[in-house]
Amino acid sequence: MTADTRPVLDLLRERRRALDIEPLAATLAQRRGILQRGSLIGLVVAGTMAGLCAVVMLQHAVVKTRMAGLTAVEAEAQQLQIQLQAAQQKLQATTATNRTLAQALTSSRTSAALLAELQRITPQGVQLAGADVSGESLVLKGQADDPYALVRVNALQLQLQRSAMVKADGVKLSRVERKPPAEADNPAGGRPGKPLPPGPLGFELTAQFAMLEPNEQLELLTRLGSEGMARRLRLLRQEGLLP
């Protein structure tokens, strides 16, 4: 680099010499060098800052792109979560329906087990005319023959209270009435005016079904000889439809 040879006007040259100070040209050259180094350093700093800004902007763009991707993934995850919840609710509803059907299929109150239990506990001299099941309630209608018709009805009530199918405190004798005697009951050749024998004693018993655990229900079905219902109950428990 060639030095600047242009003349420099120095009005204080004599004063500088007296004070032993460098000439103005040397001072200006020194200042020019310092200015050039400062400019170079400034350019390096500016370039570095520009590079850092470019890197930051690039990173910002990358992060923004990743955030957009994460937003899409989050939206997809939320959609999948909604679908999963809907599927779980549907599964729970289906499971509840299957369990209800399984309980209905194995319920002793709507099967031959109920008839077997009534046949077992009905005393001699008592005839059942109907057994109506409505939800948790059981209504028995029938008649009892003399002698001791009322005793026979009371015996049926006590036997029903001991049954595992119903609640002991839910058995009630709701109606008792003496039916009119039938003409056919008059002995042949009887004297005219002889009173007819009393008719049978009609009754109505109401009971509330007991809530049996599967083990208790299985034991009851086995004891009553309902092997088909017992096998069905075991199969449904193996499939997880019953606890």
Secondary structure, 3 states (H helix, E strand, C coil): CCCCCCCCCCCCHHHHHHCCCCCHHHHHHHHHHHHHHHHHHHHHHHHHHHHHHHHHHHHHHHHHHHHHHHHHHHHHHHHHHHHHHHHHHHHHHHHHHHHHHHHHHHCHHHCHHHHHHHHHHCCCCEEEEEEEEECCEEEEEEEECCCCHHHHHHHHHHHHHHCCCECHHHCEEEEEEECCCCHHHCCCCCCCCCCCCCCCEEEEEEEEECCCCHHHHHHHHHHCCCHHHHHHHHHHHHCCCCC
